[in-house]
């Protein structure tokens, strides 16, 4: 659910929710492709799994190295929340490695390999949903209370999180 506020904080909260919805959609697509390949294996399943795993990994790396790092500079009180989210990212990364390995092994194999992938994807889906829900609530709440906690308007603390940097030029205001 997106932030009820307007402006920069609402945009960031909405963007986070939209990214999570896209990842949910992609996982649904992988699970659907798995059902179509029961007993057939195939390179397309591997490609679907690898594309999803890469997308989720990239999303989490962006949060860890970008959003969370910038957010913590402005909101150090969020350190316990961010630590929990980063810990979840590690757990999810381990599951993604297992899914990748199983997908690569499943090429040309029977339905048993695909069933193993299905079980891993089911577990991953449950953990992702819990993680995404917590992240959206916790980070969304932090964005929604930016004015109350920091005593500044939303542009005062959120601007560094959203600032675009050019390789050689100055930072945008």
Phi and psi in degrees as a GROMACS rama.xvg file:
@    title "Ramachandran Plot"
@    xaxis  label "Phi"
@    yaxis  label "Psi"
@TYPE xy
-77.9718  159.189  UNK-2
-61.1559  137.851  UNK-3
-76.8895  -10.9168  UNK-4
-73.8877  168.512  UNK-5
-108.604  172.39  UNK-6
85.0179  -154.092  UNK-7
-61.9953  -43.1762  UNK-8
-65.978  -39.308  UNK-9
-65.1437  -39.2748  UNK-10
-63.1993  -42.4929  UNK-11
-67.7293  -42.9642  UNK-12
-61.827  -43.6352  UNK-13
-63.6874  -42.5775  UNK-14
-61.2609  -40.2137  UNK-15
-62.0405  -47.2291  UNK-16
-61.9822  -41.3313  UNK-17
-65.0727  -39.9533  UNK-18
-62.8905  -42.61  UNK-19
-64.6713  -40.6354  UNK-20
-63.1479  -38.4792  UNK-21
-64.8408  -40.6362  UNK-22
-67.1591  -37.4213  UNK-23
-61.2322  -44.614  UNK-24
-61.1123  -42.9145  UNK-25
-64.7716  -39.6301  UNK-26
-64.9491  -40.5407  UNK-27
-59.1778  -40.1529  UNK-28
-63.5068  -41.5698  UNK-29
-64.789  -44.001  UNK-30
-63.8219  -37.9272  UNK-31
-66.1978  -43.2264  UNK-32
-62.7382  -35.801  UNK-33
-61.6446  -42.7094  UNK-34
-62.9566  -35.037  UNK-35
-73.5676  -21.0443  UNK-36
-101.543  9.65049  UNK-37
-51.5968  121.568  UNK-38
81.0708  -0.942983  UNK-39
-113.823  -22.8249  UNK-40
61.124  -142.344  UNK-41
112.581  155.36  UNK-42
-67.2295  -31.326  UNK-43
-64.5764  -35.2639  UNK-44
-64.3446  -45.0845  UNK-45
-59.2539  -44.5081  UNK-46
-62.8727  -42.992  UNK-47
-60.8639  -47.1857  UNK-48
-63.3978  -45.6747  UNK-49
-64.9941  -39.8236  UNK-50
-63.7067  -43.8298  UNK-51
-64.4073  -47.789  UNK-52
-58.551  -41.2257  UNK-53
-64.9082  -43.3477  UNK-54
-61.7485  -44.7484  UNK-55
-68.3955  -40.5925  UNK-56
-62.0168  -44.958  UNK-57
-62.5635  -41.1038  UNK-58
-59.7695  -48.4423  UNK-59
-67.7067  -37.9362  UNK-60
-62.7735  -40.5328  UNK-61
-62.2753  -39.9893  UNK-62
-65.6576  -49.1306  UNK-63
-62.264  -45.254  UNK-64
-90.0104  -19.5416  UNK-65
-113.244  -83.6457  UNK-66
-53.7387  -52.8715  UNK-67
-66.2115  -41.5542  UNK-68
-62.5513  -45.5541  UNK-69
-66.284  -41.9717  UNK-70
-61.8554  -42.2215  UNK-71
-66.2949  -31.3104  UNK-72
-62.5482  -34.7075  UNK-73
-93.7369  -25.9492  UNK-74
-132.982  71.3577  UNK-75
-60.4928  -19.6238  UNK-76
-65.6999  -14.5621  UNK-77
-87.986  4.56611  UNK-78
-54.0277  -45.4255  UNK-79
-63.3835  -39.1537  UNK-80
-65.3212  -47.6787  UNK-81
-64.4698  -38.7783  UNK-82
-60.2442  -41.4658  UNK-83
-64.0749  -43.0514  UNK-84
-65.1562  -41.5231  UNK-85
-65.6857  -38.3792  UNK-86
-61.0395  -44.026  UNK-87
-58.6071  -40.9477  UNK-88
-58.8248  -38.6316  UNK-89
-64.6399  -43.0864  UNK-90
-62.6405  -45.3441  UNK-91
-64.5618  -38.4914  UNK-92
-60.0812  -40.027  UNK-93
-64.2246  -40.6766  UNK-94
-65.6005  -38.9902  UNK-95
-64.4479  -36.6763  UNK-96
-62.643  -42.6721  UNK-97
-62.8676  -43.6439  UNK-98
-62.3979  -45.1337  UNK-99
-58.2204  -47.4694  UNK-100
-60.9579  -45.4121  UNK-101
-65.1291  -39.6806  UNK-102
-63.7357  -41.5786  UNK-103
-66.8849  -34.7318  UNK-104
-74.5849  -24.5465  UNK-105
-77.0403  -14.3584  UNK-106
-57.7937  118.76  UNK-107
77.9357  3.49714  UNK-108
-94.5762  175.527  UNK-109
-82.8018  -174.541  UNK-110
-62.5205  -23.014  UNK-111
-62.9295  -40.0782  UNK-112
-65.8393  -39.9095  UNK-113
-68.3945  -34.3763  UNK-114
-64.6807  -38.0165  UNK-115
-63.8554  -41.1968  UNK-116
-63.0449  -43.2694  UNK-117
-57.5519  -42.7104  UNK-118
-64.1104  -42.103  UNK-119
-63.9405  -41.8052  UNK-120
-66.0453  -36.2354  UNK-121
-62.6568  -45.1735  UNK-122
-64.0328  -42.4796  UNK-123
-61.5342  -43.0979  UNK-124
-60.1007  -42.5818  UNK-125
-65.4255  -43.4373  UNK-126
-68.3147  -42.0477  UNK-127
-59.1244  -44.611  UNK-128
-63.3489  -43.0724  UNK-129
-63.2553  -45.8868  UNK-130
-62.8441  -49.3499  UNK-131
-61.9749  -42.7365  UNK-132
-60.4384  -46.6907  UNK-133
-62.328  -45.4714  UNK-134
-62.6715  -44.7507  UNK-135
-63.7879  -40.1838  UNK-136
-68.5532  -48.5196  UNK-137
-69.4736  -48.9261  UNK-138
-72.3756  -39.8434  UNK-139
-59.3323  -42.7585  UNK-140
-63.565  -39.7631  UNK-141
-64.3583  -40.736  UNK-142
-67.103  -39.4187  UNK-143
-67.3803  -27.9343  UNK-144
-103.973  15.4748  UNK-145
-53.9788  -44.6258  UNK-146
-66.0358  -43.0148  UNK-147
-67.1646  -40.6038  UNK-148
-78.2261  -43.4356  UNK-149
-90.8927  -20.7062  UNK-150
77.0456  6.24847  UNK-151
-116.369  162.747  UNK-152
-71.3933  168.286  UNK-153
-60.1407  -31.9568  UNK-154
-70.4502  -22.1281  UNK-155
-68.5122  -41.652  UNK-156
-104.772  -25.257  UNK-157
-84.2523  -21.939  UNK-158
-52.1586  -44.9855  UNK-159
-63.5737  -27.9747  UNK-160
-68.2045  -36.3745  UNK-161
-97.6019  -8.16434  UNK-162
-60.1862  133.919  UNK-163
-93.7082  139.893  UNK-164
-113.346  136.884  UNK-165
-99.9866  149.994  UNK-166
-55.1367  -40.4639  UNK-167
-120.215  -12.8251  UNK-168
-92.3324  173.369  UNK-169
-72.6438  163.438  UNK-170
-72.8138  145.536  UNK-171
-71.0101  147.93  UNK-172
